[in-house]
Amino acid sequence: MSCIEWETCSSEQLILALVMACRSDLNFSLCRLVAVAVDTDRIMKVGLELAGWKKMPADSAVHIKGKNINKVLIGIDIGTAELMLAKQLECDAVIAHHPIGATAVNFYKVFDTHIDYMVEHGVPKKIAREAVEKLKERIETRNHASIYSDVVGAAKALGMPLVNIHQPCDEYMRQVILRAIKASRTEYVSDIVKSIGKIPEFRHAATKVRVRFGNQNNKAGHWTLVVAAGTNGGFNIAKAYFQHGVSTVIYLHIDYGELMKMREEKLEGNLVVMGHLGGDSIGLNGLAERLENLGIETVRVGILPNR
Ligand SMILES: [Zn+2]
């Protein structure tokens, strides 16, 4: 692989090129060249590769560009305090999970993923669209009011490169959880709860995987894992699933008000809620490991361990 191809090659190809270069007589100076080739765009590319995607979603962005990155601080919610911490720990960049800056305003745009999931599980497209429109309107209205520029402004003032990677990390998390569920029994709701609870990040969490609605002794029936669609589907999306043949819905988190609506309307179905921190930690551990494979040192702040 030649140097000009580096911009378009995957991280795995890059590592292979590095190993081959180190074995050849080009050796050391070339290794250094690769090591300093990591910039904020490459970090984003590693995030996209994690999900197997090519296009950056609306909830992820490079907010402050940077290059020559050797050490990064990774956290779920990044504020000015974490940026200062990164500076103190001599990090070259910060990676946030949750949307910040303009992506915090625009992230409702990724909710259409819910429509794909719902249609895939037998919900008519029109009903899926209506449920997602309600969710979009609720979140877009809320975020429209937010003062979204503070963290990105602080990073700019500090000269700290800043990236946020949300949906790609969540998609990786979805794939990990889906594999874990499918690898075991799925006859009862409790089987699903058990399989999820064995994943290290959930095992380390102070929260437990909970059946918030329905009963763990019920048959799971047709089940669906609803994550990596921006946010949980709340009441309307769960209702659409339950009314169209899905008996068990699995969310990462849910608002209390949305859960109460499910109880008031006496919906029939089971809702498993896994726990926000455990789930987000899976995605960020996946990202951190891939960055470490590129020779970047990571400081994972507040992320639960994956072993
Ligand atoms: Zn999250």
Residues whose N, C-alpha, C, O or C-beta is under 5 A from the ligand:
A	BS01	ZN	D280
